[in-house]
Structures are given as structure tokens and as C-alpha cells.
């Protein structure tokens, strides 16, 4: 059965059209829309809503061309915004698409379903999903054993720490948020990373001229290499960042924060590295319906 979903994330808006029976992806689109611009201030900006709406319109039309009406869901930035109802009405009135605003636990569950779909099902896995506004941690085997969401993400921490050149503050905040939960997520056989930060880092590590999901999927990104990449990003000018092979355009200003979050998480977990999954909560949103 052909189904479509639109993910309205803090940094990007994405479309997935999939045959959920065969688990074959038919089409995937990504646009940097930054709905979460100014996320720590608690309100979605008018210009952010307008540019996101434009992309949702395009995606809805594209999905209908495949004979399906898309379902949409919003994550951290939308659920945290005090004016989210205004945005939901704007999208519904303009496109007919209703947005399912999911909580952090649901986002974690969807990420686990999508990320674990292409890895062995009989091992305990920890999925780490670094988004623009939050990071989800999900441990499970076939079923989820533990999950939680923390308010740290690449857009949120860029605005809070990176623009003030406060790397120490960023690392300390990650430690403060994650350390109380470490006992709940230990003993995983495999750590899997999902989201734009981790897939971009894999592409940068391989110096890909063009993003190739077949190369990214399952790639093992070593912690020591993440540290090297983070150091390189820290020393680069904006123009140099735009020329980095493998880095998705539009992520230049937030990738340092996402990289530092991942680096500190792996340090706290005492992990040598992380497996990368190109499948995430977008696939999980559609696959959950088939369970």
C-alpha cells in the first residue's frame, strides 16, 4: 500500500512516500525550512511558518500525484511553541493537511521503529535521535524497554551556546541533562544514530560529493573521528563550512552544535562509535501503522 508522511522538524521538513507492505521507499524529499528558528523564545516566527507552509503545499501536491493523501506530524519546535495552534490552522486551511503534534515519547518510539528496521531484531539497541530542538534516546530489542526526550538539539543549542562561543556551556548542559539517565540506557549491544546531524556527519566522514543513502546506511562513525570533525568545524569560517564535502546545504550554521551534542553523548556512554541509519522517525511513522 502506498502511503505518504510529512515530518515538520525543527530544522527541516521532509516527505516520504513508501510502499509499506514491501517496505520500499518510493520518494524522499528534504527541505531546510527552520520552523524552529528562535525556538528558545517560545514562539514560531511568521516567516518560518510561511516558508514551511510553502514546502508542505509542494509536498502535499507531490503525494497526491502518487494517489495518496499525506499525513503530517510536528515534533519539538511545533509542540513547544505557544502559537502552535495558529500554525496548525494555517496549514489546514491552505492545504487540507492536519498536523499530528507528537510528544517526545512518541517521537522516540517512531525513531526506534524506523532506525531498527534495517538492523538485527534480536539484539538490544540504543537509538539516539539528535533533532533541531530535542534529542531522543530509545533502548529496546523487538519492543522498547526505555525511552526519553531531552531538550537539547542543534538549532536550540546553536542559539543558546554556539553564537556566544560557549562550547564549555554546551558540553556541561548535555552532561547535566543526560547523566541522570545513563543507568536507564546502558548495556545496549549497538548504538544507532538517526537525524540530519548524524547522517551529515557520515557523509562528511566519507567526503561524499552527493548524498548516497546506500553508503550512509549502516556506516560506523567512530567517536575519535567525530571529535576530529567537530574540531575542524570549530576552526572553519562560514565560507569554508559551505565547501565541506558531504555537508547538506543549510546545515552550516547548526552542524557544530549537533556534532558537539553527539560527541558528548558518546563520551558519557563510553562508546567507541555509533552506527548510522538513514531510516528514522519518518519511516517509523508509516511503519507503525503496519504493526
Buried (B, 14 or more C-beta within 10 A) or exposed (E): EBBBBBBBBBBBBBBBBBEBEEBEBEBBBBBBBBBBBBBEEEBBBEEBBEBBBBBBBBBBEBBEEEEBEBBBBBBBBBBBBEEBEBBBEBBEEEBEBEBBBBEBBBBBBBBBBBBBBBBEEEEBBBBBBBBBBBBBBBBBBEEBBBBBBBBBBBBBBBBBBBEEEBBEBBBEBBBEBBEEBEEEBEEBEBBBBBBBBBBBBBBBBBEBEEBEEEBBBBBEBBBEBBBEBBEBBEEBEEEEBEEBEBBBEBBBBBBBBBBBBBBBBBBBBEBEBBBBBBBBBBBBBBBBEEE
